[in-house]
Amino acid sequence: MAAMRAFWNSPVGPKTTHFWGPVANWGFVLAGLVDTQKPPEMISGNMTGVMCVYSGLFMRFAWMVKPRNYILLGVHASNECVQLYQFQRWYRWYSTQADVEPKIAES
């Protein structure tokens, strides 16, 4: 019971934004995981790149902030992995599209 009380009242416990911010960010990870089932032509390369940069910046923030926010670090590391996978899927699809010549309609 003492450990639970200590967590509850800690600077990164459920009474703070240091806890609820990362919990809300798991939505990005879940959305990315759901999107892995969609075809790669539906992936936005620009947005996926932005999400990679965003998660990278927030991983650094989570490491540098005092007290260190390991929950935030974990959620953004997970999102970085998911977004890099999505970017790889999009890039493979995009690179094959450059090889395909557009057909001109003959009339």
N, C-alpha and C positions, 0 to 999 in steps of 0.2 A: 504493500500500500504506500509505503514511503517513496518508492521509486516512481510510482504513478503520480503522486503529489508533486515530486520534484520535476517531472516532465511537464505536468500541467502548468506549473509556475515558472518554468525556465524561459530564457529569452527567445527560444525558438519553439516554444510550446504552442498548443492550440488556442491560446489567448492572443496570439500575435499574427501579424501579416507574414512573418517569416515562415509560418506554417501554412496558412491558407493560400498564399500566393502560389507556392509550388503545387499544392493540391489542385488548384484550379488549372495550372499549366499541364497537368496530365491529360487534359482534353486535347492538346496539340498532339501528343503522342498517340492517343487513341484514334484520332482522326487520321493521322498518318498511317497507322496500321490498317485501318479500314480501307484507305486508298490503295494499299498494296494489291487489292483484289480488282482494281479497275485497270482498264487497258492503258498502256503508257502514253498513248496519244492524247489522253485526257489530262496529263500532268502538265502543269505550268512550270517550265524550266526557270523562269524569272522568280516566281514565288518560292519555289523549292530552294533556290540559291539564297534568297533573302532569309528563309527560315534557318538555313545552315549558318549564316552569319549571325543571326539573332541568337541562336542557341549557343554558338561559340562565345559570343560576347557575354551572355548571361552565365555561362560556366565560369568564366574568369571573375565576373562580379561575385558569384556565390563563393568562390574560393577566397576572394580578397576581403569581403565584408566581415566585420566583427560583430557578433560571434559568427564563425564560419557556418554557412548554411548548406549542410550536406544533402538535405532534401532537395533544395533547388539545384544543386550540382547534379544530383542523380537524375532528376527529371529532364534537365537540359542535355545531359549526356545521352540519355535514352532518345530524346527527340533528335539529336544530332545523328545518331545511328540510323534512325528511321528515315530522316530526310536525305542523308547521303545515299541510302539504298534507293529511295525514290528518284533522286537526281541521276543515279547510275542507270536506272531503268529508262528514264526519259532520254538521257544522252545516247544510249544504245539505239533507241527508236529513232531519235533525231538524226543520228549519223547515217542510218540506213536510208532515210528520206532524201538525203542530199544525192544519193546515187541514182534515185529513181527519176527518170526524165518525165516531165509532165506531157501528157498526150494532148495534142492539139486537135480539136474537133474539125473534121473536114466537112465542108458543106457544099 
